[in-house]
């Protein structure tokens, strides 16, 4: 029986490449995206099914979970990939509204989707959640002058990804029977960074694909990149 994987924000970039790779491995991939036009186009190109979802909207998330319940009946792997970058403005110009927008998608979105999809995950024999975090939220990385992360100042994005990693550790403790891990894609060439990343989008999905496909013995409550465990 094919594993069923639902991926938020998977109409482009890392989300789409993750979907493509997992579909090639024989998984049943459901493309979740906010834009119906882009989402359907992405799903059609992979022979997958599209489900509209806006992770900032409770009703949209509930409708997406109901759609998957009606069609697939369960989810084996939930990949919380949807995210946005910080506003491109000086730090002293950031506002509370800016912070709310970033956290609304990057953090609250994970809480909404996880809560809505837990009943579907609990129908799986091996349920797992993969949260897409970032080394930009690692205190170890941002304080290491040898790391690129220490040279970047993006407080809202970085704080949101630190929150994603903490959410991951706490969900791992609080959801017995569900494995919850986080992936750091690394400095990957996407539209997030105007395609200035050092890695290809395929390399950037290595950790996500690993977490989505590894055996149960690999454990829970971890954050990894394509090279191994990420210090936090």
KEKE-3310 file (N, C-alpha, C; in steps of 0.2 Angstrom, whole numbers, plus 5000, padded with zeros to 4 digits):
npx = (5004:5003:5012:5004:5006:5005:5008:5011:5011:5017:5018:5029:5047:5055:5045:5038:5049:5051:5039:5040:5051:5046:5035:5041:5047:5037:5027:5011:5006:4999:4996:4997:4992:4990:4986:4974:4976:4990:4993:4985:4991:5004:5001:4996:5007:5014:5006:4998:4986:4978:4975:4967:4974:4975:4986:4985:4972:4959:4947:4950:4960:4953:4944:4953:4958:4946:4943:4954:4952:4940:4944:4957:4958:4967:4982:4999:5011:5014:5019:5025:5027:5024:5029:5035:5046:5055:5050:5058:5066:5074:5080:5076:5064:5054:5038:5025:5014:5021:5028:5018:5013:5023:5024:5011:5010:5022:5023:5010:5003:5008:5004:4990:4988:4993:4985:4973:4975:4979:4969:4969:4982:4983:4976:4985:4998:5011:5013:5019:5027:5034:5042:5047:5060:5074:5092:5094:5087:5094:5103:5116:5121:5119:5128:5140:5154:5159:5149:5137:5124:5127:5130:5118:5105:5089:5077:5064:5060:5070:5068:5055:5058:5066:5056:5048:5057:5057:5043:5043:5051:5043:5030:5034:5037:5024:5015:5013:5017:5017:5029:5039:5048:5061:5067:5081:5083:5095:5107:5099:5096:5083:5067:5066:5078:5082:5087:5101:5106:5118:5116:5108:5090:5086:5096:5093:5081:5085:5085:5072:5066:5073:5068:5055:5054:5062:5066:5056:5065:5073:5069:5063:5059:5070:5081:5087:5100:5105:5117:5117:5114:5107:5115:5107)
npy = (4994:5011:5024:5039:5056:5072:5088:5105:5121:5117:5120:5125:5127:5121:5114:5108:5101:5092:5085:5080:5071:5062:5057:5050:5040:5032:5036:5041:5057:5072:5087:5102:5119:5137:5144:5140:5139:5138:5127:5117:5116:5112:5099:5092:5091:5081:5071:5070:5074:5089:5099:5113:5125:5137:5141:5150:5152:5146:5140:5136:5127:5117:5113:5108:5097:5089:5087:5078:5068:5063:5058:5052:5046:5044:5050:5047:5054:5070:5085:5100:5113:5125:5143:5159:5173:5185:5203:5214:5225:5238:5233:5242:5247:5237:5231:5227:5222:5216:5206:5198:5194:5185:5176:5171:5163:5155:5149:5148:5143:5130:5125:5125:5117:5105:5101:5100:5089:5079:5068:5061:5057:5048:5037:5031:5017:5021:5035:5051:5068:5081:5095:5109:5118:5129:5132:5145:5148:5142:5144:5140:5141:5154:5161:5157:5162:5156:5152:5154:5158:5167:5179:5185:5195:5194:5195:5192:5181:5172:5171:5165:5152:5147:5145:5136:5124:5122:5120:5108:5099:5099:5094:5082:5076:5077:5070:5055:5040:5047:5052:5066:5077:5089:5098:5105:5114:5120:5132:5135:5137:5146:5155:5162:5167:5174:5165:5164:5154:5141:5128:5116:5114:5101:5096:5103:5097:5085:5082:5083:5073:5062:5062:5059:5046:5037:5024:5018:5017:5028:5038:5052:5070:5077:5088:5089:5092:5090:5084:5079:5079:5095:5107:5115)
npz = (5000:4995:5003:5009:5006:5012:5007:5012:5003:4991:4977:4971:4970:4985:4991:4979:4973:4983:4982:4969:4970:4980:4974:4963:4970:4973:4981:4986:4983:4989:4983:4992:4991:4991:4980:4968:4954:4952:4960:4954:4942:4946:4952:4941:4933:4940:4940:4951:4965:4969:4982:4989:5000:5013:5024:5034:5036:5046:5041:5028:5031:5038:5028:5019:5026:5027:5014:5011:5019:5014:5001:5001:5014:5024:5031:5029:5030:5035:5028:5033:5025:5020:5020:5023:5019:5028:5029:5017:5024:5033:5050:5060:5055:5056:5060:5071:5064:5053:5060:5064:5052:5047:5057:5057:5046:5046:5059:5066:5056:5055:5067:5065:5054:5058:5069:5063:5054:5062:5066:5054:5052:5063:5058:5051:5050:5053:5057:5053:5055:5046:5049:5040:5044:5048:5047:5049:5060:5070:5085:5088:5075:5071:5079:5076:5068:5057:5049:5037:5041:5052:5046:5042:5044:5048:5057:5060:5052:5056:5070:5068:5063:5073:5082:5075:5076:5090:5092:5085:5094:5105:5100:5097:5109:5115:5107:5107:5098:5086:5075:5075:5066:5061:5046:5040:5025:5021:5013:4999:4982:4978:4975:4987:4990:4979:4971:4975:4982:4988:4986:4975:4971:4973:4981:4992:4996:5002:5016:5019:5012:5017:5030:5028:5023:5030:5042:5056:5067:5067:5074:5084:5086:5081:5072:5056:5043:5026:5029:5042:5059:5065:5075:5089)
capx = (5000:5007:5011:5000:5010:5002:5013:5009:5016:5021:5017:5035:5053:5057:5039:5037:5054:5050:5033:5042:5055:5043:5031:5046:5048:5031:5022:5005:5007:4994:4999:4993:4994:4985:4984:4971:4979:4997:4993:4983:4997:5010:4999:4995:5013:5016:5001:4996:4980:4978:4970:4968:4974:4979:4988:4983:4965:4956:4942:4953:4964:4948:4941:4958:4958:4940:4944:4959:4948:4935:4947:4963:4956:4972:4989:5005:5017:5012:5025:5023:5032:5023:5032:5036:5052:5054:5050:5065:5067:5079:5077:5072:5057:5050:5032:5021:5011:5026:5030:5012:5012:5028:5023:5005:5011:5028:5022:5003:5001:5010:4999:4983:4988:4995:4979:4968:4977:4981:4965:4971:4988:4982:4974:4991:5002:5017:5012:5025:5026:5040:5042:5053:5063:5080:5098:5094:5084:5099:5107:5123:5123:5119:5133:5146:5156:5161:5143:5133:5119:5129:5131:5112:5100:5082:5075:5057:5061:5075:5064:5050:5061:5068:5050:5047:5061:5054:5037:5044:5053:5037:5025:5037:5035:5017:5011:5016:5014:5018:5036:5039:5055:5062:5072:5084:5085:5101:5107:5097:5094:5075:5065:5066:5084:5083:5091:5108:5109:5124:5114:5102:5084:5086:5100:5089:5076:5087:5084:5065:5064:5075:5063:5048:5055:5067:5062:5054:5070:5077:5068:5058:5061:5076:5082:5093:5100:5107:5124:5116:5110:5109:5115:5102)
capy = (5000:5017:5029:5045:5061:5079:5093:5112:5125:5112:5121:5127:5127:5115:5110:5105:5096:5086:5081:5076:5066:5057:5053:5045:5034:5028:5038:5045:5064:5076:5094:5107:5125:5142:5146:5135:5139:5135:5121:5112:5115:5107:5092:5089:5089:5075:5065:5070:5077:5095:5102:5120:5126:5143:5139:5156:5152:5140:5137:5133:5121:5112:5111:5103:5090:5086:5084:5072:5062:5060:5055:5047:5043:5045:5053:5044:5059:5077:5089:5107:5116:5132:5148:5166:5176:5192:5209:5216:5232:5238:5231:5247:5249:5232:5233:5222:5219:5212:5200:5194:5191:5180:5170:5168:5158:5150:5146:5147:5138:5123:5122:5124:5111:5099:5100:5098:5083:5073:5063:5057:5054:5043:5032:5028:5013:5024:5042:5056:5075:5084:5102:5112:5123:5132:5133:5152:5148:5139:5149:5138:5143:5161:5163:5154:5167:5153:5150:5160:5161:5172:5185:5187:5198:5193:5193:5189:5174:5168:5169:5160:5146:5145:5143:5129:5119:5121:5116:5101:5095:5098:5090:5075:5074:5077:5066:5048:5037:5051:5054:5073:5079:5095:5098:5112:5113:5123:5137:5132:5141:5146:5162:5165:5171:5177:5160:5165:5148:5137:5121:5115:5113:5094:5095:5106:5093:5079:5080:5082:5066:5057:5061:5056:5039:5033:5019:5021:5017:5034:5042:5058:5076:5079:5093:5087:5094:5084:5082:5076:5083:5102:5109:5120)
capz = (5000:4995:5008:5007:5009:5011:5008:5011:5000:4987:4970:4968:4974:4989:4991:4973:4972:4988:4980:4963:4972:4983:4969:4960:4975:4973:4986:4984:4985:4988:4983:4995:4989:4992:4973:4964:4947:4952:4963:4950:4937:4949:4953:4935:4930:4943:4941:4958:4966:4972:4987:4990:5007:5015:5031:5038:5037:5049:5037:5023:5033:5040:5022:5016:5030:5026:5007:5011:5023:5009:4995:5003:5020:5030:5029:5033:5031:5034:5028:5034:5021:5018:5023:5019:5021:5032:5024:5015:5026:5039:5056:5064:5052:5057:5064:5074:5059:5050:5064:5064:5046:5047:5062:5055:5041:5047:5065:5068:5051:5057:5073:5062:5050:5062:5073:5058:5051:5067:5065:5048:5054:5068:5054:5048:5054:5054:5056:5054:5053:5045:5048:5037:5048:5044:5051:5051:5067:5075:5089:5087:5068:5070:5083:5073:5063:5051:5046:5033:5045:5056:5043:5039:5049:5046:5064:5060:5049:5060:5076:5067:5062:5080:5085:5072:5079:5097:5091:5083:5099:5109:5097:5097:5116:5116:5102:5107:5092:5079:5074:5073:5065:5057:5041:5037:5018:5019:5008:4993:4977:4977:4974:4993:4991:4973:4968:4976:4986:4985:4984:4971:4975:4974:4987:4998:4999:5004:5023:5020:5009:5022:5036:5025:5021:5034:5046:5063:5072:5066:5080:5084:5090:5078:5066:5052:5036:5022:5032:5048:5065:5066:5082:5090)
cpx = (5004:5006:5008:5004:5006:5007:5010:5014:5020:5020:5023:5041:5054:5051:5038:5042:5053:5044:5036:5046:5051:5038:5035:5047:5042:5026:5016:5005:5001:4997:4994:4996:4989:4982:4981:4975:4986:4997:4990:4988:5002:5007:4998:5002:5016:5012:4998:4989:4981:4973:4972:4969:4978:4980:4987:4976:4962:4951:4945:4957:4959:4945:4946:4958:4952:4940:4949:4955:4943:4938:4953:4961:4961:4978:4994:5010:5014:5018:5023:5028:5031:5026:5033:5042:5050:5053:5057:5065:5072:5076:5073:5066:5052:5044:5029:5017:5015:5027:5024:5011:5017:5026:5016:5006:5016:5027:5015:5001:5003:5005:4992:4983:4989:4988:4974:4969:4979:4976:4966:4977:4987:4978:4979:4995:5008:5017:5018:5024:5033:5039:5048:5055:5069:5086:5098:5090:5088:5103:5114:5125:5124:5125:5140:5149:5158:5155:5140:5128:5120:5130:5124:5108:5093:5078:5068:5057:5065:5071:5058:5052:5064:5062:5047:5051:5059:5048:5038:5046:5047:5031:5028:5036:5028:5012:5014:5013:5015:5025:5036:5046:5055:5067:5075:5086:5092:5101:5105:5094:5086:5074:5065:5072:5086:5088:5099:5110:5114:5122:5108:5096:5083:5090:5096:5083:5078:5085:5076:5063:5067:5070:5057:5048:5059:5062:5061:5060:5074:5075:5063:5061:5068:5076:5088:5093:5103:5114:5123:5113:5112:5109:5110:5103)
cpy = (5006:5021:5036:5051:5068:5084:5100:5116:5121:5113:5123:5126:5121:5111:5105:5099:5090:5082:5077:5070:5060:5053:5048:5039:5030:5030:5041:5052:5068:5083:5099:5114:5130:5144:5140:5134:5135:5128:5115:5110:5110:5100:5089:5087:5083:5070:5065:5073:5084:5096:5109:5121:5132:5142:5144:5156:5146:5137:5133:5127:5116:5109:5106:5097:5086:5083:5078:5066:5059:5056:5050:5043:5043:5049:5050:5049:5066:5081:5096:5111:5124:5137:5154:5169:5183:5198:5211:5224:5232:5236:5236:5250:5243:5234:5226:5218:5214:5206:5196:5191:5185:5174:5167:5162:5152:5146:5143:5142:5131:5120:5121:5118:5104:5097:5097:5091:5077:5067:5058:5054:5048:5037:5028:5023:5016:5031:5046:5063:5077:5091:5105:5119:5126:5132:5141:5153:5144:5144:5147:5141:5151:5165:5160:5158:5163:5151:5156:5163:5166:5179:5188:5190:5198:5191:5190:5182:5170:5166:5164:5153:5143:5142:5136:5123:5117:5118:5109:5097:5094:5094:5082:5072:5073:5073:5059:5044:5040:5053:5061:5075:5085:5094:5105:5111:5115:5129:5135:5138:5141:5154:5166:5169:5173:5172:5161:5159:5144:5130:5121:5113:5106:5093:5098:5102:5086:5077:5079:5075:5061:5056:5058:5049:5035:5029:5022:5021:5023:5039:5048:5064:5078:5085:5091:5091:5088:5081:5078:5080:5090:5104:5115:5124)
cpz = (5000:5001:5005:5010:5007:5012:5007:5007:4994:4979:4967:4973:4978:4990:4985:4972:4977:4985:4974:4965:4976:4979:4965:4964:4976:4978:4983:4987:4983:4988:4986:4993:4990:4985:4969:4957:4947:4955:4958:4944:4940:4950:4946:4932:4934:4943:4948:4959:4970:4977:4989:4998:5008:5022:5036:5039:5040:5045:5032:5025:5035:5033:5019:5019:5028:5019:5007:5014:5018:5003:4997:5009:5026:5027:5033:5034:5030:5034:5028:5031:5020:5023:5019:5022:5025:5027:5023:5017:5032:5046:5060:5061:5053:5061:5067:5069:5054:5053:5064:5058:5045:5051:5060:5051:5044:5054:5066:5062:5052:5062:5070:5058:5054:5066:5068:5055:5055:5066:5059:5049:5058:5064:5051:5053:5056:5053:5057:5052:5052:5044:5045:5041:5044:5049:5053:5058:5072:5079:5088:5080:5068:5075:5081:5067:5056:5047:5042:5037:5050:5053:5040:5045:5046:5052:5064:5057:5053:5067:5074:5066:5068:5083:5082:5075:5086:5096:5089:5089:5104:5107:5098:5104:5118:5112:5102:5101:5085:5080:5071:5072:5061:5052:5040:5030:5017:5015:5001:4988:4975:4976:4981:4994:4984:4969:4969:4981:4983:4983:4979:4975:4977:4981:4993:5000:5002:5011:5023:5017:5014:5027:5034:5024:5025:5039:5053:5068:5072:5072:5079:5087:5087:5073:5063:5046:5032:5024:5038:5053:5065:5073:5083:5096)
residu = (UNK:UNK:UNK:UNK:UNK:UNK:UNK:UNK:UNK:UNK:UNK:UNK:UNK:UNK:UNK:UNK:UNK:UNK:UNK:UNK:UNK:UNK:UNK:UNK:UNK:UNK:UNK:UNK:UNK:UNK:UNK:UNK:UNK:UNK:UNK:UNK:UNK:UNK:UNK:UNK:UNK:UNK:UNK:UNK:UNK:UNK:UNK:UNK:UNK:UNK:UNK:UNK:UNK:UNK:UNK:UNK:UNK:UNK:UNK:UNK:UNK:UNK:UNK:UNK:UNK:UNK:UNK:UNK:UNK:UNK:UNK:UNK:UNK:UNK:UNK:UNK:UNK:UNK:UNK:UNK:UNK:UNK:UNK:UNK:UNK:UNK:UNK:UNK:UNK:UNK:UNK:UNK:UNK:UNK:UNK:UNK:UNK:UNK:UNK:UNK:UNK:UNK:UNK:UNK:UNK:UNK:UNK:UNK:UNK:UNK:UNK:UNK:UNK:UNK:UNK:UNK:UNK:UNK:UNK:UNK:UNK:UNK:UNK:UNK:UNK:UNK:UNK:UNK:UNK:UNK:UNK:UNK:UNK:UNK:UNK:UNK:UNK:UNK:UNK:UNK:UNK:UNK:UNK:UNK:UNK:UNK:UNK:UNK:UNK:UNK:UNK:UNK:UNK:UNK:UNK:UNK:UNK:UNK:UNK:UNK:UNK:UNK:UNK:UNK:UNK:UNK:UNK:UNK:UNK:UNK:UNK:UNK:UNK:UNK:UNK:UNK:UNK:UNK:UNK:UNK:UNK:UNK:UNK:UNK:UNK:UNK:UNK:UNK:UNK:UNK:UNK:UNK:UNK:UNK:UNK:UNK:UNK:UNK:UNK:UNK:UNK:UNK:UNK:UNK:UNK:UNK:UNK:UNK:UNK:UNK:UNK:UNK:UNK:UNK:UNK:UNK:UNK:UNK:UNK:UNK:UNK:UNK:UNK:UNK:UNK:UNK:UNK:UNK:UNK:UNK:UNK:UNK)
# end
